[in-house]
């Protein structure tokens, strides 16, 4: 993989690190392609049982690399470019968010610093957000005369409600870690020095858990977000039948009766 995105697999936990610290992990084309492909690799690898997504340096990800972006826009206007600068949404951002949300394994975002624009969108798409107390969020899109992308129109209002989401999108500003916790964006806030250890512990706990059940939980939440109660109940029945037939369920019940700690295999 390109060194703008680092990938490490250790005992079922895949750690994906955005690695352009001098640019605050801004998303140039190479980084977007590498992140998209790395997430797809993790999703398809049966050895991966959970994913930890984070950034290097003092930022999680500040979103689109505007220095590259302005050059591409100028080339398009001059007729020397490909004329499709904004196709990055379809080519990169949408597949990245789909990989995170559709991955049949839990994704933890360890937000180590500012998460803005698409960077915020990637964090919102994760299943769990653990945030350094020095970190912050900013939708930022309207500040550069753009609308929401990276799934933010879908994820943010489901995290904090329509009214608050509209407020943050119409009036972009830095949201502190504590405010993110109060709003419901962050699941947990920890001292910055403790973030790597605490985030890895949470992600590793998930990697050691009943990952097939976690996949079903993700599927049920995504389904229920766009369907009626009746349809969602039917979906729960379908998924619970599948989970109930799994080796992990039998193992967990047996361990409960024996007062032992179960060892899950994801099957």
C-alpha positions, 0 to 999 in steps of 0.5 A: 500500500502507498505510504500515505496510508499505513496498514497493520494486521495483528491478531485479527485487528487491522489498524489503518492509519492516514499518514500525511502528518505534514498535511494534517492527513489531507486527502489527495488523490493518492491517499483517497485511492489508498484508503479506499483500497485498504478498507476494501482489503480489510473488509474482504480479508477473513483474518480481519475481525475488527478495524481501527482507523486513525491518523498520524500526527496532530490531525485525524483528517482535515478532509480534501487536500485543497492545494491539490483541489484548486489546481485540478479545478483550474485545469478543468476550467482551462480545458487541460484537465479531465473535467471531472474534479468533483467525480472524487465523490463517486470514485473515492468518498462514496466507496470509502464510506460504503466500505466502513458502513458495509463492512461485516466487522466493527470499525473504531475511529480513534480521533486523535486530532481535528476531523473536518469535512470528509475526515469527519464523515469517515469518523461519523461512518465508524461504528464507535468513536473514541476521541482525544480530549484535544481533538475536534470536529468541523463539517467545514463544507459550507465554508468552501461553498460545498454541500455535505459528502462522505455520507455526512448528510446521512450519518450526522443527523442519525447521530445527533438529530436533524436540527443539530445536524443542519446547524453544524452544516449551515454554520460550520465551526470547531466542535470540541471533544467534550461538546462532541461527547455531549452531542452524541458524536463521540462515544468516549473521550480520553486524554490525548496521551491515552488515546492509542492504548485505549483505542487499541484496547476497545478495538481488540476487545471487538476483534476478540468478540462474536464478530458474526453477531457484530456484523448482524448488529451493523446490518440490522441498524442500517436496515432499520434506518430506512425501513418500517418497524414491521420490516425491521422486526422481520429483519431482526427475526432473519438475523437472529435465526442466523446468529442463533445457529452460529458456533459462537452462540453455542459456545457462549451459552455453554460457557455461561452455564459453565461460568467460563469465558467464551472464546469466539471464532466469528463462525 
